[in-house]
Amino acid sequence: MTIAANIRAARDKGGWTQQEAADRAGMKQPNWCDYEHGGRVPSVAVLRRIAKALKCEVIDLIGK
């Protein structure tokens, strides 16, 4: 799976909307949408924020 697919899977697992997840990560929903749909690749710093918001590890988002 791609980083985008892993972000979406982790968000779905937590039961959050894109807006809720973006709020938890301190970003705007359109940016979250870009990361989740593969329009943009998040930096390592952003991946850390996303992982913290989704209560998972960065490695879970990158893939094993």
PyMOL Python script that loads the backbone (N, CA, C, O; Angstrom):
from pymol import cmd

cmd.read_pdbstr("""\
ATOM      1  N   MET A   1       0.843  -1.190   0.000  1.00  0.00           N
ATOM      2  CA  MET A   1       0.000   0.000   0.000  1.00  0.00           C
ATOM      3  C   MET A   1       0.881   1.243   0.000  1.00  0.00           C
ATOM      4  O   MET A   1       2.021   1.218   0.466  1.00  0.00           O
ATOM      5  N   THR A   2       0.340   2.311  -0.522  1.00  0.00           N
ATOM      6  CA  THR A   2       1.070   3.572  -0.563  1.00  0.00           C
ATOM      7  C   THR A   2       0.888   4.341   0.740  1.00  0.00           C
ATOM      8  O   THR A   2       0.039   3.999   1.564  1.00  0.00           O
ATOM      9  N   ILE A   3       1.685   5.371   0.913  1.00  0.00           N
ATOM     10  CA  ILE A   3       1.535   6.225   2.101  1.00  0.00           C
ATOM     11  C   ILE A   3       0.118   6.784   2.146  1.00  0.00           C
ATOM     12  O   ILE A   3      -0.511   6.800   3.204  1.00  0.00           O
ATOM     13  N   ALA A   4      -0.386   7.243   1.001  1.00  0.00           N
ATOM     14  CA  ALA A   4      -1.739   7.807   0.950  1.00  0.00           C
ATOM     15  C   ALA A   4      -2.778   6.784   1.419  1.00  0.00           C
ATOM     16  O   ALA A   4      -3.655   7.104   2.222  1.00  0.00           O
ATOM     17  N   ALA A   5      -2.674   5.568   0.919  1.00  0.00           N
ATOM     18  CA  ALA A   5      -3.622   4.511   1.304  1.00  0.00           C
ATOM     19  C   ALA A   5      -3.483   4.169   2.781  1.00  0.00           C
ATOM     20  O   ALA A   5      -4.478   3.886   3.449  1.00  0.00           O
ATOM     21  N   ASN A   6      -2.260   4.193   3.293  1.00  0.00           N
ATOM     22  CA  ASN A   6      -2.043   3.892   4.709  1.00  0.00           C
ATOM     23  C   ASN A   6      -2.623   4.981   5.604  1.00  0.00           C
ATOM     24  O   ASN A   6      -3.159   4.691   6.673  1.00  0.00           O
ATOM     25  N   ILE A   7      -2.514   6.237   5.165  1.00  0.00           N
ATOM     26  CA  ILE A   7      -3.109   7.337   5.933  1.00  0.00           C
ATOM     27  C   ILE A   7      -4.620   7.162   5.988  1.00  0.00           C
ATOM     28  O   ILE A   7      -5.229   7.296   7.049  1.00  0.00           O
ATOM     29  N   ARG A   8      -5.213   6.866   4.853  1.00  0.00           N
ATOM     30  CA  ARG A   8      -6.666   6.688   4.825  1.00  0.00           C
ATOM     31  C   ARG A   8      -7.096   5.495   5.671  1.00  0.00           C
ATOM     32  O   ARG A   8      -8.079   5.577   6.407  1.00  0.00           O
ATOM     33  N   ALA A   9      -6.367   4.391   5.569  1.00  0.00           N
ATOM     34  CA  ALA A   9      -6.712   3.196   6.340  1.00  0.00           C
ATOM     35  C   ALA A   9      -6.633   3.478   7.840  1.00  0.00           C
ATOM     36  O   ALA A   9      -7.495   3.042   8.603  1.00  0.00           O
ATOM     37  N   ALA A  10      -5.602   4.202   8.258  1.00  0.00           N
ATOM     38  CA  ALA A  10      -5.457   4.528   9.682  1.00  0.00           C
ATOM     39  C   ALA A  10      -6.574   5.467  10.137  1.00  0.00           C
ATOM     40  O   ALA A  10      -7.092   5.330  11.245  1.00  0.00           O
ATOM     41  N   ARG A  11      -6.942   6.419   9.280  1.00  0.00           N
ATOM     42  CA  ARG A  11      -8.037   7.333   9.627  1.00  0.00           C
ATOM     43  C   ARG A  11      -9.356   6.576   9.727  1.00  0.00           C
ATOM     44  O   ARG A  11     -10.126   6.778  10.666  1.00  0.00           O
ATOM     45  N   ASP A  12      -9.611   5.703   8.755  1.00  0.00           N
ATOM     46  CA  ASP A  12     -10.842   4.900   8.780  1.00  0.00           C
ATOM     47  C   ASP A  12     -10.896   4.014  10.021  1.00  0.00           C
ATOM     48  O   ASP A  12     -11.947   3.864  10.643  1.00  0.00           O
ATOM     49  N   LYS A  13      -9.758   3.432  10.371  1.00  0.00           N
ATOM     50  CA  LYS A  13      -9.695   2.569  11.550  1.00  0.00           C
ATOM     51  C   LYS A  13     -10.066   3.346  12.812  1.00  0.00           C
ATOM     52  O   LYS A  13     -10.726   2.815  13.705  1.00  0.00           O
ATOM     53  N   GLY A  14      -9.638   4.607  12.879  1.00  0.00           N
ATOM     54  CA  GLY A  14      -9.960   5.442  14.034  1.00  0.00           C
ATOM     55  C   GLY A  14     -11.374   5.992  14.010  1.00  0.00           C
ATOM     56  O   GLY A  14     -11.871   6.487  15.021  1.00  0.00           O
ATOM     57  N   GLY A  15     -12.027   5.906  12.849  1.00  0.00           N
ATOM     58  CA  GLY A  15     -13.396   6.384  12.734  1.00  0.00           C
ATOM     59  C   GLY A  15     -13.518   7.894  12.616  1.00  0.00           C
ATOM     60  O   GLY A  15     -14.563   8.454  12.946  1.00  0.00           O
ATOM     61  N   TRP A  16     -12.457   8.570  12.146  1.00  0.00           N
ATOM     62  CA  TRP A  16     -12.485  10.024  12.027  1.00  0.00           C
ATOM     63  C   TRP A  16     -12.786  10.443  10.601  1.00  0.00           C
ATOM     64  O   TRP A  16     -12.437   9.744   9.649  1.00  0.00           O
ATOM     65  N   THR A  17     -13.433  11.585  10.462  1.00  0.00           N
ATOM     66  CA  THR A  17     -13.593  12.192   9.147  1.00  0.00           C
ATOM     67  C   THR A  17     -12.271  12.851   8.778  1.00  0.00           C
ATOM     68  O   THR A  17     -11.386  12.992   9.621  1.00  0.00           O
ATOM     69  N   GLN A  18     -12.140  13.253   7.523  1.00  0.00           N
ATOM     70  CA  GLN A  18     -10.931  13.986   7.128  1.00  0.00           C
ATOM     71  C   GLN A  18     -10.796  15.270   7.938  1.00  0.00           C
ATOM     72  O   GLN A  18      -9.696  15.622   8.364  1.00  0.00           O
ATOM     73  N   GLN A  19     -11.897  15.965   8.153  1.00  0.00           N
ATOM     74  CA  GLN A  19     -11.851  17.222   8.908  1.00  0.00           C
ATOM     75  C   GLN A  19     -11.398  16.978  10.347  1.00  0.00           C
ATOM     76  O   GLN A  19     -10.568  17.719  10.872  1.00  0.00           O
ATOM     77  N   GLU A  20     -11.938  15.952  10.976  1.00  0.00           N
ATOM     78  CA  GLU A  20     -11.542  15.641  12.353  1.00  0.00           C
ATOM     79  C   GLU A  20     -10.051  15.283  12.429  1.00  0.00           C
ATOM     80  O   GLU A  20      -9.343  15.736  13.327  1.00  0.00           O
ATOM     81  N   ALA A  21      -9.592  14.475  11.489  1.00  0.00           N
ATOM     82  CA  ALA A  21      -8.181  14.076  11.486  1.00  0.00           C
ATOM     83  C   ALA A  21      -7.286  15.281  11.223  1.00  0.00           C
ATOM     84  O   ALA A  21      -6.252  15.440  11.872  1.00  0.00           O
ATOM     85  N   ALA A  22      -7.674  16.122  10.281  1.00  0.00           N
ATOM     86  CA  ALA A  22      -6.891  17.321   9.981  1.00  0.00           C
ATOM     87  C   ALA A  22      -6.822  18.240  11.195  1.00  0.00           C
ATOM     88  O   ALA A  22      -5.764  18.787  11.504  1.00  0.00           O
ATOM     89  N   ASP A  23      -7.943  18.410  11.878  1.00  0.00           N
ATOM     90  CA  ASP A  23      -7.956  19.239  13.092  1.00  0.00           C
ATOM     91  C   ASP A  23      -7.010  18.663  14.142  1.00  0.00           C
ATOM     92  O   ASP A  23      -6.271  19.406  14.789  1.00  0.00           O
ATOM     93  N   ARG A  24      -7.032  17.354  14.311  1.00  0.00           N
ATOM     94  CA  ARG A  24      -6.167  16.703  15.297  1.00  0.00           C
ATOM     95  C   ARG A  24      -4.690  16.897  14.943  1.00  0.00           C
ATOM     96  O   ARG A  24      -3.841  16.986  15.830  1.00  0.00           O
ATOM     97  N   ALA A  25      -4.387  16.961  13.638  1.00  0.00           N
ATOM     98  CA  ALA A  25      -3.008  17.120  13.180  1.00  0.00           C
ATOM     99  C   ALA A  25      -2.606  18.592  13.040  1.00  0.00           C
ATOM    100  O   ALA A  25      -1.451  18.895  12.744  1.00  0.00           O
ATOM    101  N   GLY A  26      -3.553  19.498  13.252  1.00  0.00           N
ATOM    102  CA  GLY A  26      -3.250  20.922  13.149  1.00  0.00           C
ATOM    103  C   GLY A  26      -3.035  21.398  11.723  1.00  0.00           C
ATOM    104  O   GLY A  26      -2.182  22.245  11.458  1.00  0.00           O
ATOM    105  N   MET A  27      -3.819  20.840  10.810  1.00  0.00           N
ATOM    106  CA  MET A  27      -3.705  21.269   9.415  1.00  0.00           C
ATOM    107  C   MET A  27      -5.091  21.473   8.824  1.00  0.00           C
ATOM    108  O   MET A  27      -6.097  21.130   9.446  1.00  0.00           O
ATOM    109  N   LYS A  28      -5.139  22.025   7.638  1.00  0.00           N
ATOM    110  CA  LYS A  28      -6.412  22.251   6.961  1.00  0.00           C
ATOM    111  C   LYS A  28      -6.846  20.990   6.224  1.00  0.00           C
ATOM    112  O   LYS A  28      -6.020  20.207   5.755  1.00  0.00           O
ATOM    113  N   GLN A  29      -8.150  20.815   6.135  1.00  0.00           N
ATOM    114  CA  GLN A  29      -8.711  19.611   5.521  1.00  0.00           C
ATOM    115  C   GLN A  29      -8.263  19.436   4.064  1.00  0.00           C
ATOM    116  O   GLN A  29      -7.986  18.305   3.667  1.00  0.00           O
ATOM    117  N   PRO A  30      -8.176  20.504   3.241  1.00  0.00           N
ATOM    118  CA  PRO A  30      -7.717  20.284   1.862  1.00  0.00           C
ATOM    119  C   PRO A  30      -6.295  19.709   1.788  1.00  0.00           C
ATOM    120  O   PRO A  30      -5.990  18.913   0.899  1.00  0.00           O
ATOM    121  N   ASN A  31      -5.439  20.112   2.714  1.00  0.00           N
ATOM    122  CA  ASN A  31      -4.084  19.543   2.741  1.00  0.00           C
ATOM    123  C   ASN A  31      -4.152  18.067   3.103  1.00  0.00           C
ATOM    124  O   ASN A  31      -3.473  17.236   2.499  1.00  0.00           O
ATOM    125  N   TRP A  32      -4.983  17.749   4.100  1.00  0.00           N
ATOM    126  CA  TRP A  32      -5.148  16.345   4.495  1.00  0.00           C
ATOM    127  C   TRP A  32      -5.629  15.528   3.296  1.00  0.00           C
ATOM    128  O   TRP A  32      -5.121  14.439   3.029  1.00  0.00           O
ATOM    129  N   CYS A  33      -6.595  16.059   2.593  1.00  0.00           N
ATOM    130  CA  CYS A  33      -7.153  15.374   1.431  1.00  0.00           C
ATOM    131  C   CYS A  33      -6.064  15.107   0.390  1.00  0.00           C
ATOM    132  O   CYS A  33      -6.018  14.024  -0.193  1.00  0.00           O
ATOM    133  N   ASP A  34      -5.191  16.084   0.156  1.00  0.00           N
ATOM    134  CA  ASP A  34      -4.090  15.900  -0.795  1.00  0.00           C
ATOM    135  C   ASP A  34      -3.175  14.764  -0.366  1.00  0.00           C
ATOM    136  O   ASP A  34      -2.757  13.957  -1.197  1.00  0.00           O
ATOM    137  N   TYR A  35      -2.859  14.693   0.927  1.00  0.00           N
ATOM    138  CA  TYR A  35      -1.994  13.621   1.429  1.00  0.00           C
ATOM    139  C   TYR A  35      -2.685  12.270   1.307  1.00  0.00           C
ATOM    140  O   TYR A  35      -2.061  11.270   0.951  1.00  0.00           O
ATOM    141  N   GLU A  36      -3.964  12.252   1.600  1.00  0.00           N
ATOM    142  CA  GLU A  36      -4.704  10.988   1.606  1.00  0.00           C
ATOM    143  C   GLU A  36      -4.974  10.458   0.203  1.00  0.00           C
ATOM    144  O   GLU A  36      -5.088   9.248   0.006  1.00  0.00           O
ATOM    145  N   HIS A  37      -5.075  11.353  -0.766  1.00  0.00           N
ATOM    146  CA  HIS A  37      -5.350  10.923  -2.138  1.00  0.00           C
ATOM    147  C   HIS A  37      -4.103  10.879  -3.010  1.00  0.00           C
ATOM    148  O   HIS A  37      -4.196  10.622  -4.211  1.00  0.00           O
ATOM    149  N   GLY A  38      -2.928  11.129  -2.415  1.00  0.00           N
ATOM    150  CA  GLY A  38      -1.683  11.007  -3.155  1.00  0.00           C
ATOM    151  C   GLY A  38      -1.312  12.201  -3.997  1.00  0.00           C
ATOM    152  O   GLY A  38      -0.376  12.125  -4.794  1.00  0.00           O
ATOM    153  N   GLY A  39      -2.026  13.312  -3.842  1.00  0.00           N
ATOM    154  CA  GLY A  39      -1.698  14.522  -4.591  1.00  0.00           C
ATOM    155  C   GLY A  39      -0.419  15.175  -4.100  1.00  0.00           C
ATOM    156  O   GLY A  39       0.256  15.871  -4.860  1.00  0.00           O
ATOM    157  N   ARG A  40      -0.085  14.959  -2.851  1.00  0.00           N
ATOM    158  CA  ARG A  40       1.141  15.471  -2.237  1.00  0.00           C
ATOM    159  C   ARG A  40       1.707  14.390  -1.335  1.00  0.00           C
ATOM    160  O   ARG A  40       0.963  13.597  -0.757  1.00  0.00           O
ATOM    161  N   VAL A  41       3.017  14.361  -1.217  1.00  0.00           N
ATOM    162  CA  VAL A  41       3.678  13.425  -0.302  1.00  0.00           C
ATOM    163  C   VAL A  41       4.093  14.228   0.927  1.00  0.00           C
ATOM    164  O   VAL A  41       4.813  15.219   0.802  1.00  0.00           O
ATOM    165  N   PRO A  42       3.650  13.814   2.109  1.00  0.00           N
ATOM    166  CA  PRO A  42       3.988  14.568   3.318  1.00  0.00           C
ATOM    167  C   PRO A  42       5.470  14.461   3.671  1.00  0.00           C
ATOM    168  O   PRO A  42       6.102  13.425   3.467  1.00  0.00           O
ATOM    169  N   SER A  43       6.001  15.545   4.198  1.00  0.00           N
ATOM    170  CA  SER A  43       7.376  15.532   4.702  1.00  0.00           C
ATOM    171  C   SER A  43       7.423  14.660   5.951  1.00  0.00           C
ATOM    172  O   SER A  43       6.386  14.247   6.470  1.00  0.00           O
ATOM    173  N   VAL A  44       8.623  14.385   6.424  1.00  0.00           N
ATOM    174  CA  VAL A  44       8.777  13.580   7.634  1.00  0.00           C
ATOM    175  C   VAL A  44       8.111  14.285   8.810  1.00  0.00           C
ATOM    176  O   VAL A  44       7.461  13.634   9.628  1.00  0.00           O
ATOM    177  N   ALA A  45       8.263  15.603   8.906  1.00  0.00           N
ATOM    178  CA  ALA A  45       7.646  16.351  10.006  1.00  0.00           C
ATOM    179  C   ALA A  45       6.124  16.233   9.955  1.00  0.00           C
ATOM    180  O   ALA A  45       5.472  16.066  10.986  1.00  0.00           O
ATOM    181  N   VAL A  46       5.573  16.320   8.767  1.00  0.00           N
ATOM    182  CA  VAL A  46       4.114  16.197   8.619  1.00  0.00           C
ATOM    183  C   VAL A  46       3.678  14.763   8.910  1.00  0.00           C
ATOM    184  O   VAL A  46       2.635  14.549   9.527  1.00  0.00           O
ATOM    185  N   LEU A  47       4.457  13.789   8.475  1.00  0.00           N
ATOM    186  CA  LEU A  47       4.132  12.391   8.781  1.00  0.00           C
ATOM    187  C   LEU A  47       4.067  12.161  10.284  1.00  0.00           C
ATOM    188  O   LEU A  47       3.207  11.426  10.768  1.00  0.00           O
ATOM    189  N   ARG A  48       4.972  12.788  11.016  1.00  0.00           N
ATOM    190  CA  ARG A  48       4.951  12.654  12.476  1.00  0.00           C
ATOM    191  C   ARG A  48       3.659  13.225  13.047  1.00  0.00           C
ATOM    192  O   ARG A  48       3.050  12.626  13.934  1.00  0.00           O
ATOM    193  N   ARG A  49       3.237  14.390  12.536  1.00  0.00           N
ATOM    194  CA  ARG A  49       1.983  14.999  13.014  1.00  0.00           C
ATOM    195  C   ARG A  49       0.787  14.119  12.679  1.00  0.00           C
ATOM    196  O   ARG A  49      -0.112  13.938  13.500  1.00  0.00           O
ATOM    197  N   ILE A  50       0.786  13.578  11.475  1.00  0.00           N
ATOM    198  CA  ILE A  50      -0.315  12.712  11.052  1.00  0.00           C
ATOM    199  C   ILE A  50      -0.354  11.454  11.918  1.00  0.00           C
ATOM    200  O   ILE A  50      -1.419  11.053  12.388  1.00  0.00           O
ATOM    201  N   ALA A  51       0.798  10.837  12.126  1.00  0.00           N
ATOM    202  CA  ALA A  51       0.855   9.618  12.944  1.00  0.00           C
ATOM    203  C   ALA A  51       0.362   9.896  14.361  1.00  0.00           C
ATOM    204  O   ALA A  51      -0.394   9.104  14.923  1.00  0.00           O
ATOM    205  N   LYS A  52       0.782  11.006  14.934  1.00  0.00           N
ATOM    206  CA  LYS A  52       0.337  11.352  16.284  1.00  0.00           C
ATOM    207  C   LYS A  52      -1.183  11.547  16.308  1.00  0.00           C
ATOM    208  O   LYS A  52      -1.858  11.073  17.222  1.00  0.00           O
ATOM    209  N   ALA A  53      -1.712  12.242  15.308  1.00  0.00           N
ATOM    210  CA  ALA A  53      -3.157  12.494  15.237  1.00  0.00           C
ATOM    211  C   ALA A  53      -3.938  11.190  15.100  1.00  0.00           C
ATOM    212  O   ALA A  53      -5.026  11.047  15.659  1.00  0.00           O
ATOM    213  N   LEU A  54      -3.376  10.242  14.353  1.00  0.00           N
ATOM    214  CA  LEU A  54      -4.058   8.970  14.104  1.00  0.00           C
ATOM    215  C   LEU A  54      -3.714   7.894  15.126  1.00  0.00           C
ATOM    216  O   LEU A  54      -4.191   6.763  15.036  1.00  0.00           O
ATOM    217  N   LYS A  55      -2.877   8.259  16.103  1.00  0.00           N
ATOM    218  CA  LYS A  55      -2.480   7.333  17.167  1.00  0.00           C
ATOM    219  C   LYS A  55      -1.831   6.066  16.591  1.00  0.00           C
ATOM    220  O   LYS A  55      -2.189   4.939  16.932  1.00  0.00           O
ATOM    221  N   CYS A  56      -0.861   6.310  15.701  1.00  0.00           N
ATOM    222  CA  CYS A  56      -0.099   5.207  15.144  1.00  0.00           C
ATOM    223  C   CYS A  56       1.354   5.646  15.013  1.00  0.00           C
ATOM    224  O   CYS A  56       1.709   6.754  15.414  1.00  0.00           O
ATOM    225  N   GLU A  57       2.175   4.800  14.465  1.00  0.00           N
ATOM    226  CA  GLU A  57       3.589   5.104  14.269  1.00  0.00           C
ATOM    227  C   GLU A  57       3.836   5.520  12.820  1.00  0.00           C
ATOM    228  O   GLU A  57       3.098   5.124  11.918  1.00  0.00           O
ATOM    229  N   VAL A  58       4.871   6.314  12.605  1.00  0.00           N
ATOM    230  CA  VAL A  58       5.219   6.753  11.255  1.00  0.00           C
ATOM    231  C   VAL A  58       5.460   5.537  10.360  1.00  0.00           C
ATOM    232  O   VAL A  58       5.058   5.546   9.197  1.00  0.00           O
ATOM    233  N   ILE A  59       6.102   4.505  10.874  1.00  0.00           N
ATOM    234  CA  ILE A  59       6.384   3.316  10.082  1.00  0.00           C
ATOM    235  C   ILE A  59       5.091   2.662   9.571  1.00  0.00           C
ATOM    236  O   ILE A  59       5.085   2.049   8.503  1.00  0.00           O
ATOM    237  N   ASP A  60       4.004   2.795  10.331  1.00  0.00           N
ATOM    238  CA  ASP A  60       2.718   2.251   9.905  1.00  0.00           C
ATOM    239  C   ASP A  60       2.211   2.987   8.669  1.00  0.00           C
ATOM    240  O   ASP A  60       1.550   2.398   7.813  1.00  0.00           O
ATOM    241  N   LEU A  61       2.527   4.283   8.580  1.00  0.00           N
ATOM    242  CA  LEU A  61       2.087   5.084   7.436  1.00  0.00           C
ATOM    243  C   LEU A  61       2.978   4.876   6.219  1.00  0.00           C
ATOM    244  O   LEU A  61       2.508   4.898   5.081  1.00  0.00           O
ATOM    245  N   ILE A  62       4.268   4.673   6.469  1.00  0.00           N
ATOM    246  CA  ILE A  62       5.210   4.462   5.374  1.00  0.00           C
ATOM    247  C   ILE A  62       5.040   3.077   4.765  1.00  0.00           C
ATOM    248  O   ILE A  62       5.154   2.898   3.553  1.00  0.00           O
ATOM    249  N   GLY A  63       4.771   2.117   5.611  1.00  0.00           N
ATOM    250  CA  GLY A  63       4.633   0.732   5.158  1.00  0.00           C
ATOM    251  C   GLY A  63       5.842  -0.061   5.592  1.00  0.00           C
ATOM    252  O   GLY A  63       6.920   0.496   5.797  1.00  0.00           O
ATOM    253  N   LYS A  64       5.671  -1.317   5.728  1.00  0.00           N
ATOM    254  CA  LYS A  64       6.747  -2.167   6.231  1.00  0.00           C
ATOM    255  C   LYS A  64       7.433  -2.908   5.128  1.00  0.00           C
ATOM    256  O   LYS A  64       8.365  -3.670   5.384  1.00  0.00           O
TER     257      LYS A  64
END
""", "prot")
cmd.dss("prot")
cmd.show_as("cartoon", "prot")
cmd.util.cbc("prot")
cmd.orient("prot")
